[in-house]
Amino acid sequence: MTRSIQRFLRQLFDAAVDSAQPALCVSAHLPPPPRGRTIVVGAGKASAAMALAVERAWQGPLSGLVVTRYGYQAPCSRIEIVQAAHPVPDERGQAAAQKMLEMVRGLGPEDLVLCLISGGGSALLPAPLAPLTLAHKQQVNQALLRSGASIGEINCVRRHLSAIKGGRLAVACHPARIVTLLISDVPGDKAMDIASGPTAADTTSCADALAIIERYRIVVPGAVRELLQSGRGESIKPGDPRLSNSELHLIATPQLALEAAARCARQAGVAAHILGDSVEGEAREVGKVLAAIALQVARHGQPFAPPCVLLSGGETTVRVVGKGRGGRNVEFLLALAIALHGEQLVHAIAADTDGVDGVEEIAGAYLAPDSLARAWALGRRPLEDLANNDAHSFFQTLGDSIVTGPTQTNVNDFRAILVLDAKTSASIGDEFAPMVS
């Protein structure tokens, strides 16, 4: 019974991931070849797959370089694929960023730069502004990731410490035409936040970055603070004439992925409701809130009648205080489990569409009504696991982790909560047989 429901929930997740595959969404947004050269650059977990889609569709010569996460490479022949570290940057990413800047300098107005940007590019494309070093960037990055700051806040700080983000890559390309294809993994789909906006104008300032550091009491090296206080880290602003020949196109987003999952559910005869594509906040607090909504549906048929599936996306945060193994999706799911306390009508899945939740090669996990009971029987203490940020260990003990390997895309978190009614729950094998065969 539970396995059939898990297969149904996995089909929803797979539909979301499939909808954002570069092979499906890149070619329709390619411009015509220019009179001059075509250079392809980019960064992100989907960038190698995006580069491969460009190579297969492009009519004419091209060359270039993109940076992706280790294990996310694609078999490109004309575009160089560099693999680097995520979420903490490394030397390979730094060398690639420098090479990329050198590659686009000296282009003319008849040349074209295709920029392929997806989530993860912030860490994969480190180019510290002098006098900062990679060690400075690594220290700040780790502190930001542990602070509980939102992705928008984290990327605001990153932009103002970088020689390539915050529109600086676009400035290096000027006066060539720039066409940026974006696969969004951020709430609100703001171009300046996707990989920290290498080709996008930035509406934030060094003062904003300093305020974020103070807000979360982040200890940063003196050189970082001095760079921000001096204003020398200021990014490229809207209206800058060097961006006049730059275009930005969103080709895949969290909302489109949720709509694909909703279609999949409805085709299986289950009503689907999208609660939001940009849910933010502490993962464990979001878990409590969505548990309350699921319980209201199960007990009172409000605001939706069961059976139905509640879909949501976005990017929650985790304030790391423990020493466990976790990520924002499994932390959300463990908090959801505790708040539901074994509610028999509710099942769920939560996973990252890039296949990596936190730093583990685990996308997420499933939740069943008996998850807490099975965990207690195996000696786990859910409240202690949550306090220790140890949700990966919790779900691995149950055998309910989801491992996808590299998905070649990234449209952020995916959450689906299936709420049954008593009749459906009683005959669940028959009800779900057609959709999982």
JONOR-V149065 format. One record per residue. N is the residue number from 1. RES is the residue in three letters. PSI is psi in whole degrees, 0 to 359 (* if undefined). OMEGA is omega in degrees with one decimal (999 if undefined). Layout:
N;RES;PSI;OMEGA
N;RES;PSI;OMEGA
This chain:
1;MET;305;-178.9
2;THR;323;-178.6
3;ARG;323;178.1
4;SER;323;177.5
5;ILE;320;177.0
6;GLN;319;179.0
7;ARG;322;177.0
8;PHE;313;179.8
9;LEU;322;178.4
10;ARG;325;176.7
11;GLN;323;177.7
12;LEU;315;178.2
13;PHE;315;-179.7
14;ASP;323;178.0
15;ALA;320;178.0
16;ALA;314;-179.2
17;VAL;316;-178.0
18;ASP;326;-177.5
19;SER;339;-176.9
20;ALA;17;178.8
21;GLN;129;179.5
22;PRO;327;-179.9
23;ALA;335;-178.7
24;LEU;334;-168.1
25;CYS;358;-177.1
26;VAL;310;-167.7
27;SER;325;-177.5
28;ALA;343;-176.0
29;HIS;8;-179.5
30;LEU;138;176.5
31;PRO;168;174.3
32;PRO;155;178.6
33;PRO;147;-179.1
34;PRO;174;172.8
35;ARG;327;-178.1
36;GLY;214;-176.5
37;ARG;157;171.2
38;THR;120;178.8
39;ILE;130;177.6
40;VAL;126;175.2
41;VAL;164;177.2
42;GLY;173;-179.8
43;ALA;149;176.7
44;GLY;170;-178.2
45;LYS;337;178.3
46;ALA;359;-168.6
47;SER;325;179.4
48;ALA;317;177.1
49;ALA;325;175.6
50;MET;318;179.4
51;ALA;320;178.4
52;LEU;320;177.7
53;ALA;322;176.8
54;VAL;311;-179.3
55;GLU;319;-176.6
56;ARG;335;-176.4
57;ALA;343;-169.6
58;TRP;131;176.4
59;GLN;102;-179.6
60;GLY;174;-178.4
61;PRO;150;173.1
62;LEU;162;175.0
63;SER;174;177.5
64;GLY;193;-174.9
65;LEU;132;171.2
66;VAL;155;-177.9
67;VAL;129;178.6
68;THR;174;-179.6
69;ARG;150;175.1
70;TYR;130;179.7
71;GLY;354;-176.2
72;TYR;22;-177.7
73;GLN;165;176.2
74;ALA;154;-174.0
75;PRO;68;178.3
76;CYS;149;-179.8
77;SER;335;-177.7
78;ARG;337;180.0
79;ILE;124;180.0
80;GLU;133;177.2
81;ILE;120;176.3
82;VAL;133;175.9
83;GLN;136;-177.3
84;ALA;181;-172.2
85;ALA;148;174.1
86;HIS;136;11.4
87;PRO;354;177.5
88;VAL;124;-173.5
89;PRO;158;178.3
90;ASP;183;-175.0
91;GLU;327;179.5
92;ARG;320;177.0
93;GLY;320;179.4
94;GLN;316;179.2
95;ALA;321;179.3
96;ALA;321;179.1
97;ALA;317;178.8
98;GLN;318;178.9
99;LYS;322;179.4
100;MET;316;178.4
101;LEU;319;178.8
102;GLU;326;-177.1
103;MET;325;-174.2
104;VAL;351;179.7
105;ARG;143;177.4
106;GLY;9;177.4
107;LEU;159;-178.7
108;GLY;177;-176.7
109;PRO;343;178.5
110;GLU;0;178.0
111;ASP;158;-179.7
112;LEU;133;171.1
113;VAL;118;171.8
114;LEU;117;-178.0
115;CYS;121;-174.8
116;LEU;108;-170.8
117;ILE;133;174.8
118;SER;174;-178.3
119;GLY;145;-177.3
120;GLY;347;-176.8
121;GLY;335;179.8
122;SER;313;-179.4
123;ALA;329;-174.3
124;LEU;345;-174.8
125;LEU;63;-178.8
126;PRO;127;176.3
127;ALA;84;-174.2
128;PRO;134;172.6
129;LEU;133;177.2
130;ALA;139;9.1
131;PRO;19;-178.2
132;LEU;155;178.2
133;THR;170;176.0
134;LEU;324;178.6
135;ALA;321;176.0
136;HIS;314;-179.3
137;LYS;319;-179.7
138;GLN;318;-179.2
139;GLN;314;-179.5
140;VAL;319;-178.4
141;ASN;314;-179.9
142;GLN;319;179.5
143;ALA;319;178.8
144;LEU;317;-177.8
145;LEU;331;-178.9
146;ARG;352;-169.8
147;SER;338;-172.2
148;GLY;4;176.9
149;ALA;151;177.8
150;SER;164;-179.9
151;ILE;326;176.6
152;GLY;320;178.3
153;GLU;317;178.9
154;ILE;315;-177.3
155;ASN;335;173.5
156;CYS;314;178.5
157;VAL;315;-178.9
158;ARG;316;-176.9
159;ARG;325;-174.0
160;HIS;4;175.3
161;LEU;9;-169.3
162;SER;147;175.1
163;ALA;2;-177.6
164;ILE;338;-178.2
165;LYS;181;179.1
166;GLY;36;177.9
167;GLY;356;-174.1
168;ARG;331;175.6
169;LEU;320;178.0
170;ALA;319;178.6
171;VAL;321;178.7
172;ALA;330;179.9
173;CYS;336;-175.7
174;HIS;136;12.5
175;PRO;19;178.5
176;ALA;157;172.2
177;ARG;137;-179.8
178;ILE;125;173.5
179;VAL;115;-177.7
180;THR;124;174.8
181;LEU;126;-171.1
182;LEU;128;166.0
183;ILE;113;-169.7
184;SER;137;172.2
185;ASP;19;-174.6
186;VAL;147;175.4
187;PRO;131;179.8
188;GLY;350;176.9
189;ASP;36;179.5
190;LYS;125;-177.0
191;ALA;326;-177.1
192;MET;345;179.9
193;ASP;344;178.7
194;ILE;111;-174.1
195;ALA;27;179.6
196;SER;23;167.9
197;GLY;60;179.2
198;PRO;330;-178.8
199;THR;14;-175.5
200;ALA;143;174.1
201;ALA;148;-175.3
202;ASP;124;180.0
203;THR;357;180.0
204;THR;174;-172.7
205;SER;172;173.6
206;CYS;324;178.4
207;ALA;321;177.4
208;ASP;318;179.3
209;ALA;317;177.2
210;LEU;320;-179.7
211;ALA;323;178.4
212;ILE;318;177.8
213;ILE;318;179.1
214;GLU;320;-176.3
215;ARG;320;-177.1
216;TYR;8;176.4
217;ARG;47;-178.5
218;ILE;127;177.7
219;VAL;119;-178.8
220;VAL;155;177.0
221;PRO;152;-179.6
222;GLY;324;-179.6
223;ALA;326;178.3
224;VAL;312;-179.7
225;ARG;318;-178.8
226;GLU;321;179.4
227;LEU;317;-179.3
228;LEU;318;-179.1
229;GLN;327;-178.3
230;SER;342;-176.5
231;GLY;0;-178.7
232;ARG;349;177.6
233;GLY;11;-175.9
234;GLU;138;-176.2
235;SER;184;-177.5
236;ILE;130;-171.6
237;LYS;159;175.6
238;PRO;141;-179.2
239;GLY;354;177.7
240;ASP;126;-176.1
241;PRO;339;179.4
242;ARG;352;175.9
243;LEU;6;-173.3
244;SER;339;-178.4
245;ASN;30;-176.0
246;SER;133;178.1
247;GLU;144;178.4
248;LEU;130;-178.6
249;HIS;120;173.2
250;LEU;121;-177.2
251;ILE;345;174.4
252;ALA;139;-175.2
253;THR;162;175.0
254;PRO;322;-179.6
255;GLN;315;179.4
256;LEU;324;178.4
257;ALA;318;177.8
258;LEU;323;177.8
259;GLU;323;177.2
260;ALA;318;177.8
261;ALA;321;179.0
262;ALA;319;177.5
263;ARG;319;179.3
264;CYS;316;179.6
265;ALA;316;-178.1
266;ARG;325;176.6
267;GLN;334;177.5
268;ALA;3;177.4
269;GLY;16;-179.8
270;VAL;127;177.1
271;ALA;140;-178.5
272;ALA;138;-178.9
273;HIS;123;178.9
274;ILE;116;-178.0
275;LEU;338;179.6
276;GLY;146;179.1
277;ASP;2;-175.1
278;SER;45;179.5
279;VAL;126;179.2
280;GLU;177;179.6
281;GLY;176;177.7
282;GLU;131;-176.0
283;ALA;318;-177.6
284;ARG;329;177.8
285;GLU;321;175.4
286;VAL;322;176.6
287;GLY;317;178.6
288;LYS;316;-177.4
289;VAL;313;-178.6
290;LEU;332;173.6
291;ALA;318;179.5
292;ALA;321;177.9
293;ILE;316;179.8
294;ALA;320;178.2
295;LEU;322;177.7
296;GLN;320;176.8
297;VAL;313;-176.5
298;ALA;320;-173.1
299;ARG;329;-172.1
300;HIS;357;-178.8
301;GLY;29;-179.4
302;GLN;142;-6.3
303;PRO;1;179.5
304;PHE;150;177.5
305;ALA;135;174.0
306;PRO;158;0.5
307;PRO;143;178.3
308;CYS;167;176.3
309;VAL;134;-179.4
310;LEU;118;-175.5
311;LEU;143;174.9
312;SER;156;176.9
313;GLY;191;-177.7
314;GLY;202;179.9
315;GLU;105;175.4
316;THR;176;179.6
317;THR;160;177.0
318;VAL;125;172.3
319;ARG;110;-172.8
320;VAL;114;177.1
321;VAL;343;-179.7
322;GLY;189;-177.9
323;LYS;19;-177.2
324;GLY;188;179.0
325;ARG;117;-176.8
326;GLY;180;175.9
327;GLY;171;-172.5
328;ARG;328;-178.8
329;ASN;315;179.3
330;VAL;330;175.8
331;GLU;318;173.5
332;PHE;313;-174.1
333;LEU;322;178.0
334;LEU;318;175.9
335;ALA;322;176.1
336;LEU;315;-179.7
337;ALA;315;-178.5
338;ILE;319;-179.5
339;ALA;326;178.7
340;LEU;331;176.2
341;HIS;49;173.4
342;GLY;17;177.6
343;GLU;124;-170.5
344;GLN;345;-174.2
345;LEU;3;-172.7
346;VAL;130;173.3
347;HIS;160;-178.0
348;ALA;162;170.5
349;ILE;143;172.6
350;ALA;127;-176.7
351;ALA;156;176.4
352;ASP;132;-175.2
353;THR;349;176.1
354;ASP;357;178.3
355;GLY;2;-177.4
356;VAL;116;177.3
357;ASP;109;-173.2
358;GLY;233;177.5
359;VAL;2;-179.2
360;GLU;151;174.8
361;GLU;50;179.9
362;ILE;129;-176.9
363;ALA;324;-176.3
364;GLY;217;-176.1
365;ALA;170;172.9
366;TYR;154;173.5
367;LEU;131;176.7
368;ALA;164;179.0
369;PRO;331;-177.5
370;ASP;11;-176.5
371;SER;314;-179.7
372;LEU;316;-178.2
373;ALA;317;178.8
374;ARG;322;179.9
375;ALA;316;178.0
376;TRP;318;-178.7
377;ALA;333;179.5
378;LEU;6;175.1
379;GLY;7;178.6
380;ARG;153;178.3
381;ARG;98;-171.4
382;PRO;317;-179.9
383;LEU;321;177.9
384;GLU;322;177.3
385;ASP;319;178.8
386;LEU;316;-179.9
387;ALA;331;-177.6
388;ASN;10;-177.1
389;ASN;46;-172.3
390;ASP;40;-174.7
391;ALA;329;176.8
392;HIS;317;179.1
393;SER;321;179.5
394;PHE;307;-174.5
395;PHE;332;175.1
396;GLN;322;176.8
397;THR;324;-179.8
398;LEU;348;-174.6
399;GLY;23;-174.2
400;ASP;16;175.1
401;SER;154;176.7
402;ILE;120;178.6
403;VAL;118;-177.2
404;THR;338;-165.5
405;GLY;181;-179.3
406;PRO;128;-179.9
407;THR;349;-179.8
408;GLN;16;173.9
409;THR;181;-178.0
410;ASN;99;173.5
411;VAL;34;170.5
412;ASN;201;-172.5
413;ASP;149;175.5
414;PHE;127;178.1
415;ARG;133;175.8
416;ALA;124;178.4
417;ILE;115;179.9
418;LEU;121;179.3
419;VAL;117;-179.4
420;LEU;166;167.0
421;ASP;172;-174.1
422;ALA;321;-178.7
423;LYS;313;-180.0
424;THR;319;-178.7
425;SER;323;-177.8
426;ALA;332;-176.9
427;SER;37;-169.4
428;ILE;326;179.2
429;GLY;316;179.1
430;ASP;318;-176.1
431;GLU;322;-173.8
432;PHE;356;-178.6
433;ALA;315;-177.9
434;PRO;329;-172.4
435;MET;350;-178.0
436;VAL;7;-178.1
437;SER;*;999
